[in-house]
Amino acid sequence: MLIFGWMTGLAAGLVVSFVYGAPLWLGFIVWSLGGSMIALAGLVSIHLLSASHEKDSRHAARVS
């Protein structure tokens, strides 16, 4: 997830800098903040999915 966030942020930063003509410092900010937000969102979603799976497992164990 961290690598995916880093690569997506890098791509977004390069697009902002070279396609839209923004300064390089703005591309770097998009890269660092965008990549970290994507990685953080991915890690949170993985955590939430695993927590809901554990909750379902406990519920299934009680029902059985």
Summary of the structure (lengths in Angstrom):
residues: 64
radius of gyration: 18.3
end to end distance: 35.4
largest distance: 61.4
contacts: 170
relative contact order: 0.16
helix: 91%
strand: 0%
